[in-house]
Amino acid sequence: MTSLTTSDETTLFFRDYGTGRPVVFVHSMLMSSDMWQHQMLHLTEHGHRAVAYDRRGHGRSDDPGRGYDFDTLADDLAALLDRLDLTDVTLVGHSMGGGEVIRYLTRHGAQRISRIALVGATAPHLAVDAHLAAALLDQLRTGYGSWVAGNAARSFGNDLPGCDIPQLEQDATIRDWMRVSLHAAVECTRANLAADFRAEARAIALPTLVLHGDHDAFAPLDTCGRRSADLIPDSKLVVYRNASHMVHLSHRARLNADLLAFAQS
């Protein structure tokens, strides 16, 4: 297992494939770096180095029972980039991972980063009503499996025309959700619901590609994708038609092509 140990003695699993200009992937909440395998394969086949890691409490990384705030998560990303001494990085974040990308730039600067991509990101601010947020956290605490069962189809976009994710891939994704630490799931959800990256987004001075589904049920296009593109000065918004949250599966070929073109720009 390829791993690194952070300053608080948390061991993080990571994958490091290929050579060339690096693309580093930050996965969504509840999942693992497994979600990026098709994108990593595509990029390495086209001359890039592809790196992805499991967030603490997710996948094969340690669950230390702490550090699920955005500052610590951004520091974990910094530890990976420092360990591998990566520069000229294209940094890609999906869902909650988009917030980690933004907070990394705020805390650690852009010396290692050339450009960023936000894919179905929940940034800059979900603006969820406090009562709804509390109800969601209670549901996760007491019935996480039921929540997953009730929300999987919306995440995949199963009711959208042309959004045909094979059942085996849906099942594999659900298994990934089900192996997350419950503590990490609750605390990351709490952090994500409360986060407000609007001021930080305005300060981003890197080329930014915002890729977002027009039917994203978990990071609404107008609240998240369009708003990020409005706030980040040097940004481009690309809207995926008939797409929900899992565009890395439902719109795999287009996402692969868009990320490759951006990484090569």
C-alpha distance (Angstrom), angle and dihedral (degrees) to the residues before:
residue distance angle dihedral
M1 . . .
T2 3.81 . .
S3 3.78 108.8 .
L4 3.78 146.6 151.5
T5 3.79 132.1 -151.4
T6 3.81 119.3 -131.2
S7 3.80 127.2 -143.6
D8 3.83 90.8 -91.6
E9 3.83 91.4 52.4
T10 3.81 95.7 -103.3
T11 3.81 114.2 147.3
L12 3.81 115.2 -139.2
F13 3.80 124.1 -164.3
F14 3.80 117.5 -138.6
R15 3.80 141.7 175.4
D16 3.81 121.7 -140.3
Y17 3.80 115.9 -173.5
G18 3.78 134.0 173.1
T19 3.78 134.3 -11.0
G20 3.78 135.7 -91.8
R21 3.80 132.8 60.3
P22 3.82 105.9 -2.4
V23 3.78 127.4 -117.7
V24 3.81 113.7 -167.8
F25 3.81 119.7 -161.2
V26 3.82 127.4 -153.2
H27 3.80 112.3 -164.5
S28 3.77 129.5 -140.7
M29 3.77 126.3 -94.8
L30 3.84 115.8 -78.0
M31 3.81 92.8 18.8
S32 3.81 136.2 80.6
S33 3.77 139.7 -133.1
D34 3.82 86.9 -80.2
M35 3.81 87.3 85.3
W36 3.82 90.7 69.7
Q37 3.82 99.2 52.1
H38 3.81 96.4 107.9
Q39 3.80 92.5 47.1
M40 3.81 91.8 46.8
L41 3.80 91.8 50.5
H42 3.80 92.3 49.1
L43 3.79 93.5 49.6
T44 3.79 95.6 46.1
E45 3.80 89.7 49.7
H46 3.80 87.0 56.8
G47 3.79 98.7 50.4
H48 3.80 104.6 -85.9
R49 3.77 134.0 121.3
A50 3.83 109.6 -123.9
V51 3.81 122.4 -158.7
A52 3.80 129.0 179.4
Y53 3.80 132.9 165.4
D54 3.79 139.5 -168.4
R55 3.80 114.6 -108.9
R56 3.82 114.7 -123.8
G57 3.79 109.7 -80.9
H58 3.81 90.9 21.9
G59 3.79 132.7 94.4
R60 3.81 113.8 -26.7
S61 3.81 97.2 -17.6
D62 3.79 124.7 105.5
D63 3.79 121.5 -86.5
P64 3.81 101.7 -142.5
G65 3.83 94.5 171.1
R66 3.81 91.5 -120.6
G67 3.77 142.5 61.6
Y68 3.79 100.6 62.3
D69 3.80 92.8 133.4
F70 3.80 119.0 106.1
D71 3.81 94.5 -111.7
T72 3.80 92.7 58.1
L73 3.79 93.0 41.3
A74 3.82 90.2 51.8
D75 3.79 88.8 49.7
D76 3.81 89.2 53.1
L77 3.80 88.8 55.1
A78 3.79 89.4 48.8
A79 3.80 90.1 51.9
L80 3.81 89.7 55.7
L81 3.80 94.4 48.2
D82 3.80 90.6 46.8
R83 3.81 93.5 46.6
L84 3.81 91.2 53.6
D85 3.83 92.7 35.0
L86 3.79 91.2 -134.1
T87 3.80 122.6 -178.4
D88 3.81 134.6 174.1
V89 3.80 86.7 35.4
T90 3.78 127.0 177.1
L91 3.81 101.3 -148.7
V92 3.82 116.4 -155.5
G93 3.81 124.6 -169.7
H94 3.80 128.8 -177.5
S95 3.82 123.4 -158.9
M96 3.84 108.0 -38.2
G97 3.80 87.1 6.3
G98 3.79 88.6 71.6
G99 3.80 89.5 64.3
E100 3.80 90.4 50.2
V101 3.80 89.6 53.1
I102 3.80 91.6 51.9
R103 3.81 93.7 45.0
Y104 3.83 90.0 48.6
L105 3.81 89.5 58.0
T106 3.81 90.8 47.7
R107 3.80 94.5 50.2
H108 3.78 102.9 31.9
G109 3.79 106.5 23.8
A110 3.78 130.2 -131.1
Q111 3.79 100.9 -79.5
R112 3.81 92.2 116.0
I113 3.82 96.7 34.5
S114 3.81 128.9 80.0
R115 3.80 100.5 174.5
I116 3.80 141.7 -8.5
A117 3.78 135.5 -142.3
L118 3.80 123.7 -157.4
V119 3.81 111.5 -158.7
G120 3.80 115.8 -169.5
A121 3.80 86.2 -28.7
T122 3.80 121.3 -178.0
A123 3.81 89.1 -144.5
P124 2.94 140.8 136.3
H125 3.83 97.1 35.3
L126 3.80 132.0 -35.3
A127 3.82 93.9 -158.2
V128 3.81 93.2 -155.6
D129 3.81 116.9 176.7
A130 3.82 110.9 -102.3
H131 3.83 93.2 -123.0
L132 3.80 91.9 50.7
A133 3.80 90.6 47.5
A134 3.81 91.5 51.6
A135 3.80 91.1 48.1
L136 3.80 91.3 51.5
L137 3.79 92.4 50.9
D138 3.81 90.3 49.6
Q139 3.79 90.6 50.1
L140 3.79 91.6 51.7
R141 3.81 91.8 48.2
T142 3.78 96.1 49.9
G143 3.81 104.6 27.6
Y144 3.78 112.4 16.4
G145 3.80 94.0 152.4
S146 3.79 91.3 50.7
W147 3.80 90.1 50.3
V148 3.81 90.8 52.0
A149 3.80 91.8 47.8
G150 3.79 91.3 49.5
N151 3.79 96.8 47.4
A152 3.80 106.1 35.0
A153 3.81 96.3 90.1
R154 3.83 91.7 50.5
S155 3.78 90.5 49.9
F156 3.80 92.7 51.7
G157 3.80 93.6 42.0
N158 3.79 93.2 -127.4
D159 3.80 92.3 167.2
L160 3.82 94.2 54.5
P161 3.82 121.1 99.6
G162 3.79 112.6 -105.3
C163 3.82 92.8 7.1
D164 3.80 94.4 120.6
I165 3.78 110.6 158.9
P166 3.83 110.4 177.0
Q167 3.79 112.9 -109.8
L168 3.81 92.1 -122.1
E169 3.81 90.1 57.9
Q170 3.79 91.0 47.8
D171 3.79 90.0 50.2
A172 3.81 91.8 49.6
T173 3.81 90.3 51.0
I174 3.81 91.5 50.3
R175 3.81 89.8 50.8
D176 3.81 87.7 53.3
W177 3.82 90.1 52.7
M178 3.78 91.2 48.5
R179 3.81 95.6 55.0
V180 3.82 94.9 56.2
S181 3.80 115.5 110.8
L182 3.80 107.9 -98.8
H183 3.80 89.1 -138.5
A184 3.80 90.2 54.3
A185 3.80 91.5 45.9
V186 3.80 92.7 53.9
E187 3.80 96.7 41.9
C188 3.81 95.0 44.3
T189 3.79 89.4 49.0
R190 3.80 89.6 50.2
A191 3.81 91.4 50.5
N192 3.79 93.2 45.1
L193 3.81 94.2 49.8
A194 3.81 91.8 50.6
A195 3.81 97.9 42.4
D196 3.79 121.2 113.6
F197 3.81 114.7 -173.9
R198 3.81 97.8 166.0
A199 3.80 96.5 111.6
E200 3.81 91.8 41.8
A201 3.81 91.5 50.1
R202 3.80 91.2 55.7
A203 3.82 89.0 55.8
I204 3.82 95.7 55.0
A205 3.80 109.0 115.8
L206 3.81 98.9 -178.2
P207 3.80 131.7 96.0
T208 3.80 105.0 -90.5
L209 3.78 130.1 -164.3
V210 3.81 115.3 -159.5
L211 3.80 112.8 -162.4
H212 3.80 115.8 -176.2
G213 3.79 140.8 163.7
D214 3.79 117.0 -121.9
H215 3.83 91.3 -136.1
D216 3.80 99.1 41.3
A217 3.80 104.4 155.0
F218 3.80 95.9 -168.6
A219 3.81 102.7 38.5
P220 3.81 105.0 29.3
L221 3.79 113.3 -141.4
D222 3.81 96.7 -128.1
T223 3.81 94.7 43.7
C224 3.79 96.7 42.8
G225 3.81 118.9 12.7
R226 3.79 99.3 35.5
R227 3.78 92.5 39.4
S228 3.81 92.8 51.6
A229 3.79 90.5 49.2
D230 3.81 90.3 49.7
L231 3.80 92.6 50.9
I232 3.82 102.0 41.8
P233 3.81 108.2 76.5
D234 3.82 100.7 -146.7
S235 3.79 99.9 38.8
K236 3.78 139.9 127.9
L237 3.80 124.0 -157.2
V238 3.80 119.5 -148.4
V239 3.80 115.3 -174.7
Y240 3.79 119.0 -154.3
R241 3.80 109.9 -145.0
N242 3.81 118.0 -131.9
A243 3.80 91.9 7.5
S244 3.78 131.4 132.4
H245 3.82 127.3 -174.0
M246 3.82 103.8 -56.0
V247 3.81 97.9 65.8
H248 3.81 90.7 147.3
L249 3.81 85.2 72.0
S250 3.80 106.4 26.0
H251 3.82 95.9 43.1
R252 3.79 98.7 24.1
A253 3.81 99.5 143.1
R254 3.79 93.6 48.2
L255 3.80 93.5 45.3
N256 3.80 90.9 48.9
A257 3.79 91.3 51.2
D258 3.82 94.1 45.2
L259 3.81 93.5 48.9
L260 3.80 92.5 46.4
A261 3.79 93.0 50.2
F262 3.80 90.9 47.4
A263 3.81 93.7 47.5
Q264 3.78 89.5 51.1
S265 3.80 94.5 48.2
